Amino acid sequence: MPRALLMLFAVASGLSVANVYYAQPLLDAIARDLGIAEAAVGGVVTMTQIGCALALVLLVPLGDRLDRRRLMMAQLAALAIALVAVAAARTTPLLYAGMIAVGMLGTAMTQGLIAYAASTATGDLAREQGRIVGAAQSGVFIGLLGARVFSGAIGDLAGWRGVYLVSALLMLALAVPLWRSLPRLPAARVAPSFTDLLVSMFRLLREERILRQRGLLALVLFAALNIFWSALALPLSAPPFSFPHTVVGAFGLVGIVGALAAARAGHWVDSGHWARTTTVALIVLLLAWWPLSCLEGASKPIALAALVLGIVLLDAAAQALHVTNQSLILRNRPEAAGRLIALYMLYYAVGSGLGAIGSTMAYARGGWLAVCGLGAGVSAIGLVLWGLRRR
């Protein structure tokens, strides 16, 4: 596959997923502008997550029934409209409705692009499927980690509404290269109805053992990631660090280094080293919690250096394992790529939710060391599950 097309998949995936996370560093500005109580403004993020869940069930599977290229263009146009609607919202109900739409369409485009990339890996390209999926997934990780920094910078310059207007323009700018460059895929011989698609998802979950196994690893992986990222702002915004939100968000850029470090995970899967990649990734995921735990108790320079190292290790392990998981579950059923991605990401959603809830509870009871203990425990569970699977 041409490098330019791989880059397009990565850029489009990153810009799409970023829309789901722009609101997180903007909550205080949104609350002031619309008069939302601080205790209730978290509902903005909740609405985007509801949209994500709806997309996995209602929109992502459509790629297995409709022409992916036309579906992608329709979703892109709808996403641009939803972003403008959020920027123009003057009441809380309108904002919530817009955020649900952004969550749905941003998730549908992101996962649809990954399924699209996997579906192109047929014939002579079948041996490159891991590389192709890995390129798209690298864009997702970079977009996810960079979203907070982007929205914070644009928000300082143009306000929170400006963030969504700029993003709408970026989505429209993607339309031309996507339409010109996305390959046409052969249509399904028999296009299933939407009801049949939903029913078939349960059948796939029952039949695809690799999906269930990799889904459990994904649940553990994203629980561990959210345990860390959900609690990180709490110690960094308190003494002795007392960092502003912009600086806290900038630590997401450190995670990009880790994501890029594991960008070759798809190549390793294509070369048959998926088991070794999984083992190493799970070990690194567990070991990452040791330098992360140094944030509390060590001197400030050592604590921050250890934090940077831990973030790199954590995100490198996550990227490698995530790419390996997706490459394996998409290998044998390219005609069901959309449904397989949707089912896999449901494990992700459950793990992310449990991790976020557990993280704040652990911090309230035992501080940062309790958070790291929880994260290490969850990571160890993943390693045990993999060990039992190998035996």
DRENDO-1510 file (C-alpha; in Angstrom, 1 decimal, always signed):
<recs>
REC; n; res; u; v; w
REC; 1; MET; +0.0; +0.0; +0.0 .
REC; 2; PRO; +1.4; +3.5; -0.9 .
REC; 3; ARG; +2.8; +5.4; +2.1 .
REC; 4; ALA; +0.6; +8.4; +1.2 .
REC; 5; LEU; -2.6; +6.3; +1.7 .
REC; 6; LEU; -1.3; +4.9; +5.0 .
REC; 7; MET; -0.6; +8.5; +6.1 .
REC; 8; LEU; -4.1; +9.5; +5.1 .
REC; 9; PHE; -5.7; +6.7; +7.1 .
REC; 10; ALA; -3.6; +7.7; +10.1 .
REC; 11; VAL; -4.3; +11.5; +9.9 .
REC; 12; ALA; -8.1; +11.0; +9.2 .
REC; 13; SER; -8.3; +8.5; +12.2 .
REC; 14; GLY; -6.5; +10.9; +14.5 .
REC; 15; LEU; -8.6; +14.0; +13.6 .
REC; 16; SER; -11.8; +12.0; +13.9 .
REC; 17; VAL; -11.2; +10.5; +17.3 .
REC; 18; ALA; -9.9; +13.8; +18.7 .
REC; 19; ASN; -13.4; +15.3; +18.4 .
REC; 20; VAL; -14.5; +12.9; +21.2 .
REC; 21; TYR; -12.0; +14.3; +23.7 .
REC; 22; TYR; -11.8; +18.0; +22.9 .
REC; 23; ALA; -14.2; +18.9; +25.7 .
REC; 24; GLN; -12.2; +17.6; +28.6 .
REC; 25; PRO; -9.9; +20.6; +29.2 .
REC; 26; LEU; -12.7; +23.0; +28.3 .
REC; 27; LEU; -15.2; +22.1; +30.9 .
REC; 28; ASP; -14.6; +25.1; +33.1 .
REC; 29; ALA; -15.1; +27.5; +30.2 .
REC; 30; ILE; -18.2; +25.7; +29.0 .
REC; 31; ALA; -19.6; +25.8; +32.5 .
REC; 32; ARG; -19.1; +29.6; +32.8 .
REC; 33; ASP; -20.5; +30.3; +29.4 .
REC; 34; LEU; -23.7; +28.3; +29.7 .
REC; 35; GLY; -24.2; +28.7; +33.4 .
REC; 36; ILE; -23.8; +25.0; +34.1 .
REC; 37; ALA; -22.9; +24.0; +37.7 .
REC; 38; GLU; -19.4; +22.6; +38.2 .
REC; 39; ALA; -20.8; +19.4; +39.6 .
REC; 40; ALA; -23.0; +18.9; +36.5 .
REC; 41; VAL; -20.6; +20.0; +33.7 .
REC; 42; GLY; -19.1; +16.5; +33.7 .
REC; 43; GLY; -22.3; +15.5; +31.9 .
REC; 44; VAL; -20.7; +17.0; +28.7 .
REC; 45; VAL; -18.1; +14.3; +28.7 .
REC; 46; THR; -20.8; +11.7; +29.6 .
REC; 47; MET; -22.8; +12.7; +26.6 .
REC; 48; THR; -19.9; +12.1; +24.2 .
REC; 49; GLN; -19.4; +8.6; +25.8 .
REC; 50; ILE; -23.0; +7.8; +25.3 .
REC; 51; GLY; -22.6; +8.8; +21.7 .
REC; 52; CYS; -19.6; +6.5; +21.4 .
REC; 53; ALA; -21.6; +3.5; +22.7 .
REC; 54; LEU; -24.5; +4.2; +20.4 .
REC; 55; ALA; -22.1; +4.4; +17.4 .
REC; 56; LEU; -20.6; +1.0; +18.2 .
REC; 57; VAL; -24.0; -0.6; +18.0 .
REC; 58; LEU; -25.8; +1.5; +15.4 .
REC; 59; LEU; -23.3; +3.1; +13.0 .
REC; 60; VAL; -20.0; +1.1; +12.9 .
REC; 61; PRO; -21.7; -2.2; +11.7 .
REC; 62; LEU; -23.2; -0.3; +8.7 .
REC; 63; GLY; -19.8; -0.5; +7.0 .
REC; 64; ASP; -20.4; -4.2; +6.4 .
REC; 65; ARG; -23.7; -3.4; +4.6 .
REC; 66; LEU; -23.2; -0.1; +2.7 .
REC; 67; ASP; -20.5; +1.2; +0.4 .
REC; 68; ARG; -17.8; +2.2; +2.9 .
REC; 69; ARG; -16.5; +5.1; +0.8 .
REC; 70; ARG; -19.9; +6.8; +0.4 .
REC; 71; LEU; -20.7; +6.0; +4.1 .
REC; 72; MET; -17.5; +7.7; +5.2 .
REC; 73; MET; -18.3; +10.8; +3.2 .
REC; 74; ALA; -21.8; +11.0; +4.7 .
REC; 75; GLN; -20.5; +10.6; +8.2 .
REC; 76; LEU; -17.8; +13.2; +7.7 .
REC; 77; ALA; -20.4; +15.8; +6.5 .
REC; 78; ALA; -22.7; +15.0; +9.4 .
REC; 79; LEU; -19.8; +15.3; +11.8 .
REC; 80; ALA; -18.9; +18.7; +10.5 .
REC; 81; ILE; -22.6; +19.8; +11.0 .
REC; 82; ALA; -22.6; +18.4; +14.5 .
REC; 83; LEU; -19.4; +20.3; +15.4 .
REC; 84; VAL; -20.9; +23.5; +14.2 .
REC; 85; ALA; -24.1; +22.8; +16.2 .
REC; 86; VAL; -22.0; +22.4; +19.4 .
REC; 87; ALA; -20.2; +25.6; +18.7 .
REC; 88; ALA; -23.5; +27.4; +18.2 .
REC; 89; ALA; -25.3; +25.8; +21.2 .
REC; 90; ARG; -26.8; +28.4; +23.6 .
REC; 91; THR; -28.6; +26.1; +26.0 .
REC; 92; THR; -27.5; +23.0; +27.9 .
REC; 93; PRO; -29.9; +20.6; +26.2 .
REC; 94; LEU; -28.7; +21.7; +22.7 .
REC; 95; LEU; -25.1; +21.3; +23.9 .
REC; 96; TYR; -25.8; +17.8; +25.2 .
REC; 97; ALA; -27.6; +16.8; +21.9 .
REC; 98; GLY; -24.6; +18.1; +19.9 .
REC; 99; MET; -22.1; +16.2; +22.1 .
REC; 100; ILE; -24.0; +13.0; +21.6 .
REC; 101; ALA; -23.9; +13.5; +17.9 .
REC; 102; VAL; -20.2; +14.3; +17.9 .
REC; 103; GLY; -19.5; +11.2; +20.0 .
REC; 104; MET; -21.5; +9.0; +17.7 .
REC; 105; LEU; -20.1; +10.4; +14.4 .
REC; 106; GLY; -16.5; +10.8; +15.6 .
REC; 107; THR; -16.4; +7.2; +16.9 .
REC; 108; ALA; -18.2; +5.9; +13.8 .
REC; 109; MET; -15.6; +7.6; +11.5 .
REC; 110; THR; -12.6; +6.5; +13.6 .
REC; 111; GLN; -13.6; +2.8; +13.8 .
REC; 112; GLY; -15.0; +2.9; +10.3 .
REC; 113; LEU; -11.6; +4.0; +9.0 .
REC; 114; ILE; -9.8; +1.2; +10.9 .
REC; 115; ALA; -12.3; -1.3; +9.4 .
REC; 116; TYR; -11.8; +0.3; +6.0 .
REC; 117; ALA; -8.0; +0.0; +6.3 .
REC; 118; ALA; -8.3; -3.7; +7.3 .
REC; 119; SER; -10.7; -4.4; +4.4 .
REC; 120; THR; -8.2; -3.1; +1.9 .
REC; 121; ALA; -5.7; -5.7; +3.0 .
REC; 122; THR; -6.9; -8.5; +0.6 .
REC; 123; GLY; -5.1; -10.3; -2.1 .
REC; 124; ASP; -1.5; -9.3; -2.4 .
REC; 125; LEU; -2.0; -6.8; +0.5 .
REC; 126; ALA; -3.1; -9.5; +2.9 .
REC; 127; ARG; +0.4; -10.0; +4.2 .
REC; 128; GLU; +0.5; -6.3; +5.1 .
REC; 129; GLN; -2.7; -6.2; +7.2 .
REC; 130; GLY; -1.0; -5.6; +10.5 .
REC; 131; ARG; +1.1; -2.8; +9.1 .
REC; 132; ILE; -2.0; -1.1; +7.6 .
REC; 133; VAL; -4.1; -1.4; +10.7 .
REC; 134; GLY; -1.1; -0.3; +12.8 .
REC; 135; ALA; -0.8; +2.9; +10.8 .
REC; 136; ALA; -4.4; +3.8; +11.3 .
REC; 137; GLN; -4.3; +2.9; +14.9 .
REC; 138; SER; -1.2; +5.1; +15.4 .
REC; 139; GLY; -3.2; +8.0; +14.2 .
REC; 140; VAL; -5.9; +7.2; +16.7 .
REC; 141; PHE; -3.5; +7.1; +19.6 .
REC; 142; ILE; -1.9; +10.4; +18.6 .
REC; 143; GLY; -5.2; +12.1; +18.1 .
REC; 144; LEU; -6.5; +10.8; +21.4 .
REC; 145; LEU; -3.4; +12.0; +23.3 .
REC; 146; GLY; -3.0; +15.3; +21.4 .
REC; 147; ALA; -6.7; +16.3; +21.6 .
REC; 148; ARG; -6.4; +17.9; +25.1 .
REC; 149; VAL; -3.3; +20.0; +24.0 .
REC; 150; PHE; -5.0; +21.1; +20.8 .
REC; 151; SER; -8.2; +22.1; +22.4 .
REC; 152; GLY; -6.4; +23.9; +25.2 .
REC; 153; ALA; -4.3; +25.9; +22.8 .
REC; 154; ILE; -7.2; +26.9; +20.5 .
REC; 155; GLY; -9.4; +27.5; +23.4 .
REC; 156; ASP; -7.0; +30.1; +24.9 .
REC; 157; LEU; -6.9; +31.9; +21.5 .
REC; 158; ALA; -10.5; +31.6; +20.3 .
REC; 159; GLY; -12.6; +30.3; +23.2 .
REC; 160; TRP; -14.2; +26.9; +23.5 .
REC; 161; ARG; -16.6; +27.5; +20.6 .
REC; 162; GLY; -13.6; +28.2; +18.4 .
REC; 163; VAL; -12.2; +24.7; +19.1 .
REC; 164; TYR; -15.3; +23.1; +17.5 .
REC; 165; LEU; -15.4; +25.5; +14.6 .
REC; 166; VAL; -11.8; +24.8; +13.7 .
REC; 167; SER; -12.4; +21.1; +14.0 .
REC; 168; ALA; -15.4; +21.4; +11.6 .
REC; 169; LEU; -13.1; +23.1; +9.1 .
REC; 170; LEU; -10.5; +20.3; +9.5 .
REC; 171; MET; -13.2; +17.7; +8.8 .
REC; 172; LEU; -14.3; +19.4; +5.7 .
REC; 173; ALA; -10.7; +19.7; +4.6 .
REC; 174; LEU; -10.4; +15.9; +4.8 .
REC; 175; ALA; -13.3; +15.4; +2.4 .
REC; 176; VAL; -11.4; +15.9; -0.8 .
REC; 177; PRO; -8.3; +13.7; -0.1 .
REC; 178; LEU; -10.5; +11.0; +1.3 .
REC; 179; TRP; -12.9; +11.0; -1.7 .
REC; 180; ARG; -10.0; +11.0; -4.1 .
REC; 181; SER; -7.8; +8.5; -2.4 .
REC; 182; LEU; -9.9; +5.9; -0.6 .
REC; 183; PRO; -9.9; +2.7; -2.6 .
REC; 184; ARG; -13.2; +1.4; -3.9 .
REC; 185; LEU; -14.1; -1.9; -2.2 .
REC; 186; PRO; -16.2; -4.7; -3.8 .
REC; 187; ALA; -19.8; -4.7; -2.6 .
REC; 188; ALA; -21.1; -7.5; -0.4 .
REC; 189; ARG; -22.7; -10.3; -2.5 .
REC; 190; VAL; -25.7; -10.2; -0.3 .
REC; 191; ALA; -26.2; -7.0; +1.7 .
REC; 192; PRO; -27.7; -8.0; +5.1 .
REC; 193; SER; -30.5; -6.0; +6.6 .
REC; 194; PHE; -29.7; -3.9; +9.7 .
REC; 195; THR; -31.5; -6.3; +11.9 .
REC; 196; ASP; -29.5; -9.2; +10.5 .
REC; 197; LEU; -26.3; -7.2; +11.2 .
REC; 198; LEU; -27.2; -6.8; +14.8 .
REC; 199; VAL; -28.2; -10.5; +15.2 .
REC; 200; SER; -25.0; -11.5; +13.4 .
REC; 201; MET; -22.9; -9.6; +16.0 .
REC; 202; PHE; -24.1; -12.0; +18.7 .
REC; 203; ARG; -23.2; -14.9; +16.4 .
REC; 204; LEU; -19.7; -13.5; +15.8 .
REC; 205; LEU; -19.1; -13.1; +19.5 .
REC; 206; ARG; -20.1; -16.7; +20.0 .
REC; 207; GLU; -18.1; -18.1; +17.1 .
REC; 208; GLU; -14.9; -16.0; +17.2 .
REC; 209; ARG; -12.9; -17.3; +20.1 .
REC; 210; ILE; -10.0; -14.9; +19.2 .
REC; 211; LEU; -12.4; -12.0; +19.5 .
REC; 212; ARG; -13.4; -13.0; +23.1 .
REC; 213; GLN; -9.8; -13.6; +24.1 .
REC; 214; ARG; -8.4; -10.4; +22.7 .
REC; 215; GLY; -11.5; -8.5; +23.9 .
REC; 216; LEU; -10.7; -9.5; +27.5 .
REC; 217; LEU; -7.1; -8.3; +27.0 .
REC; 218; ALA; -8.5; -5.0; +25.6 .
REC; 219; LEU; -10.8; -4.6; +28.7 .
REC; 220; VAL; -7.8; -5.0; +31.0 .
REC; 221; LEU; -5.6; -2.7; +28.8 .
REC; 222; PHE; -8.0; +0.2; +28.7 .
REC; 223; ALA; -9.0; -0.2; +32.3 .
REC; 224; ALA; -5.2; +0.3; +33.2 .
REC; 225; LEU; -4.9; +3.3; +30.8 .
REC; 226; ASN; -7.9; +5.0; +32.3 .
REC; 227; ILE; -6.8; +4.3; +35.8 .
REC; 228; PHE; -3.7; +6.4; +35.1 .
REC; 229; TRP; -5.1; +9.2; +32.9 .
REC; 230; SER; -8.2; +9.7; +34.9 .
REC; 231; ALA; -6.3; +10.4; +38.1 .
REC; 232; LEU; -3.1; +12.1; +36.8 .
REC; 233; ALA; -4.5; +15.6; +37.1 .
REC; 234; LEU; -5.2; +15.2; +40.8 .
REC; 235; PRO; -1.6; +14.9; +42.1 .
REC; 236; LEU; -0.2; +17.2; +39.4 .
REC; 237; SER; -2.6; +20.0; +40.2 .
REC; 238; ALA; -1.8; +19.8; +44.0 .
REC; 239; PRO; +1.3; +20.7; +45.9 .
REC; 240; PRO; +4.3; +20.3; +45.4 .
REC; 241; PHE; +3.6; +20.5; +41.6 .
REC; 242; SER; +0.5; +22.8; +41.4 .
REC; 243; PHE; +0.6; +22.7; +37.6 .
REC; 244; PRO; -2.1; +24.5; +35.6 .
REC; 245; HIS; -4.4; +22.4; +33.4 .
REC; 246; THR; -2.5; +23.3; +30.2 .
REC; 247; VAL; +0.7; +21.8; +31.6 .
REC; 248; VAL; -1.2; +18.7; +32.9 .
REC; 249; GLY; -2.7; +18.2; +29.4 .
REC; 250; ALA; +0.7; +18.6; +27.8 .
REC; 251; PHE; +1.8; +15.3; +29.4 .
REC; 252; GLY; -0.4; +13.7; +26.8 .
REC; 253; LEU; +2.3; +14.6; +24.3 .
REC; 254; VAL; +4.7; +12.4; +26.1 .
REC; 255; GLY; +2.4; +9.5; +25.4 .
REC; 256; ILE; +2.7; +10.1; +21.7 .
REC; 257; VAL; +6.4; +9.1; +22.0 .
REC; 258; GLY; +5.3; +5.8; +23.4 .
REC; 259; ALA; +2.7; +5.3; +20.7 .
REC; 260; LEU; +5.2; +5.9; +18.0 .
REC; 261; ALA; +7.8; +3.6; +19.6 .
REC; 262; ALA; +5.3; +0.7; +19.2 .
REC; 263; ALA; +4.2; +1.7; +15.7 .
REC; 264; ARG; +6.0; -1.3; +14.2 .
REC; 265; ALA; +3.7; -3.7; +16.2 .
REC; 266; GLY; +1.7; -4.3; +13.0 .
REC; 267; HIS; +4.9; -5.4; +11.2 .
REC; 268; TRP; +5.7; -7.9; +14.0 .
REC; 269; VAL; +2.2; -9.4; +13.7 .
REC; 270; ASP; +2.6; -9.7; +9.9 .
REC; 271; SER; +5.9; -11.5; +10.6 .
REC; 272; GLY; +4.2; -14.0; +12.8 .
REC; 273; HIS; +5.5; -12.6; +16.1 .
REC; 274; TRP; +2.1; -11.8; +17.6 .
REC; 275; ALA; +2.5; -14.0; +20.7 .
REC; 276; ARG; +5.9; -12.6; +21.5 .
REC; 277; THR; +4.6; -9.0; +21.0 .
REC; 278; THR; +1.6; -9.7; +23.3 .
REC; 279; THR; +3.8; -11.1; +26.0 .
REC; 280; VAL; +6.3; -8.2; +25.9 .
REC; 281; ALA; +3.5; -5.6; +25.8 .
REC; 282; LEU; +1.8; -7.1; +28.9 .
REC; 283; ILE; +5.1; -7.2; +30.8 .
REC; 284; VAL; +5.9; -3.6; +29.9 .
REC; 285; LEU; +2.4; -2.6; +30.9 .
REC; 286; LEU; +2.9; -4.0; +34.4 .
REC; 287; LEU; +6.5; -2.6; +34.8 .
REC; 288; ALA; +5.4; +0.9; +33.8 .
REC; 289; TRP; +3.6; +1.3; +37.2 .
REC; 290; TRP; +6.9; +1.2; +39.1 .
REC; 291; PRO; +8.3; +4.6; +37.7 .
REC; 292; LEU; +4.8; +6.0; +37.7 .
REC; 293; SER; +4.6; +5.3; +41.5 .
REC; 294; CYS; +7.6; +7.5; +42.0 .
REC; 295; LEU; +5.5; +10.6; +41.5 .
REC; 296; GLU; +4.7; +10.5; +45.2 .
REC; 297; GLY; +7.6; +10.5; +47.7 .
REC; 298; ALA; +10.5; +11.3; +45.3 .
REC; 299; SER; +12.1; +14.7; +44.8 .
REC; 300; LYS; +10.4; +16.8; +42.2 .
REC; 301; PRO; +13.0; +16.4; +39.3 .
REC; 302; ILE; +13.2; +12.6; +39.9 .
REC; 303; ALA; +9.4; +12.3; +40.2 .
REC; 304; LEU; +8.8; +14.1; +36.9 .
REC; 305; ALA; +11.5; +12.2; +35.1 .
REC; 306; ALA; +10.1; +8.9; +36.3 .
REC; 307; LEU; +6.6; +10.1; +35.3 .
REC; 308; VAL; +7.8; +10.7; +31.7 .
REC; 309; LEU; +9.4; +7.3; +31.6 .
REC; 310; GLY; +6.3; +5.6; +32.9 .
REC; 311; ILE; +4.0; +7.3; +30.4 .
REC; 312; VAL; +6.2; +6.3; +27.5 .
REC; 313; LEU; +6.3; +2.7; +28.7 .
REC; 314; LEU; +2.5; +2.6; +29.4 .
REC; 315; ASP; +1.5; +4.0; +26.0 .
REC; 316; ALA; +4.1; +1.9; +24.1 .
REC; 317; ALA; +2.7; -1.2; +25.7 .
REC; 318; ALA; -0.9; -0.1; +25.0 .
REC; 319; GLN; -0.3; +0.7; +21.4 .
REC; 320; ALA; +1.6; -2.6; +20.7 .
REC; 321; LEU; -1.1; -4.7; +22.4 .
REC; 322; HIS; -4.0; -2.8; +20.8 .
REC; 323; VAL; -2.6; -3.1; +17.3 .
REC; 324; THR; -1.9; -6.8; +17.8 .
REC; 325; ASN; -5.4; -7.4; +19.1 .
REC; 326; GLN; -7.1; -5.6; +16.1 .
REC; 327; SER; -4.9; -7.2; +13.5 .
REC; 328; LEU; -5.6; -10.7; +14.8 .
REC; 329; ILE; -9.4; -10.3; +15.1 .
REC; 330; LEU; -9.7; -8.8; +11.6 .
REC; 331; ARG; -7.5; -11.4; +9.9 .
REC; 332; ASN; -10.0; -14.1; +9.0 .
REC; 333; ARG; -13.3; -12.2; +8.5 .
REC; 334; PRO; -12.6; -9.1; +6.4 .
REC; 335; GLU; -16.3; -9.0; +5.3 .
REC; 336; ALA; -17.3; -8.5; +8.9 .
REC; 337; ALA; -14.7; -5.9; +9.8 .
REC; 338; GLY; -17.1; -3.3; +11.0 .
REC; 339; ARG; -19.0; -5.7; +13.3 .
REC; 340; LEU; -15.8; -7.1; +14.7 .
REC; 341; ILE; -14.4; -3.7; +15.4 .
REC; 342; ALA; -17.6; -2.7; +17.1 .
REC; 343; LEU; -17.6; -5.8; +19.3 .
REC; 344; TYR; -14.0; -5.3; +20.2 .
REC; 345; MET; -14.5; -1.7; +21.1 .
REC; 346; LEU; -17.4; -2.6; +23.4 .
REC; 347; TYR; -14.8; -4.4; +25.6 .
REC; 348; TYR; -12.8; -1.1; +25.4 .
REC; 349; ALA; -15.8; +0.9; +26.6 .
REC; 350; VAL; -16.4; -1.4; +29.5 .
REC; 351; GLY; -12.7; -1.3; +30.5 .
REC; 352; SER; -12.5; +2.4; +30.2 .
REC; 353; GLY; -15.5; +3.0; +32.3 .
REC; 354; LEU; -14.4; +0.6; +35.1 .
REC; 355; GLY; -10.9; +2.1; +35.1 .
REC; 356; ALA; -12.1; +5.7; +35.4 .
REC; 357; ILE; -14.5; +4.8; +38.3 .
REC; 358; GLY; -11.9; +2.7; +40.1 .
REC; 359; SER; -9.2; +5.3; +39.7 .
REC; 360; THR; -11.0; +8.2; +41.5 .
REC; 361; MET; -12.2; +5.8; +44.2 .
REC; 362; ALA; -8.6; +4.6; +44.8 .
REC; 363; TYR; -7.2; +8.1; +44.9 .
REC; 364; ALA; -9.9; +9.2; +47.4 .
REC; 365; ARG; -9.0; +6.3; +49.7 .
REC; 366; GLY; -5.2; +6.0; +49.4 .
REC; 367; GLY; -3.8; +8.7; +47.2 .
REC; 368; TRP; -1.5; +8.2; +44.2 .
REC; 369; LEU; +0.1; +5.0; +45.5 .
REC; 370; ALA; -3.3; +3.4; +45.7 .
REC; 371; VAL; -4.0; +4.4; +42.1 .
REC; 372; CYS; -0.7; +2.8; +41.0 .
REC; 373; GLY; -1.4; -0.3; +43.1 .
REC; 374; LEU; -4.8; -0.7; +41.4 .
REC; 375; GLY; -3.2; -0.2; +37.9 .
REC; 376; ALA; -0.5; -2.7; +38.6 .
REC; 377; GLY; -3.0; -5.2; +39.9 .
REC; 378; VAL; -5.2; -4.8; +36.8 .
REC; 379; SER; -2.1; -5.1; +34.5 .
REC; 380; ALA; -1.1; -8.3; +36.4 .
REC; 381; ILE; -4.6; -9.8; +35.7 .
REC; 382; GLY; -4.0; -9.3; +32.0 .
REC; 383; LEU; -0.6; -11.1; +32.2 .
REC; 384; VAL; -2.2; -14.0; +34.1 .
REC; 385; LEU; -5.0; -14.2; +31.5 .
REC; 386; TRP; -2.5; -14.4; +28.7 .
REC; 387; GLY; -0.4; -17.0; +30.6 .
REC; 388; LEU; -3.5; -19.2; +31.0 .
REC; 389; ARG; -4.3; -18.8; +27.3 .
REC; 390; ARG; -0.8; -19.8; +26.3 .
REC; 391; ARG; -0.9; -22.9; +28.5 .
</recs>
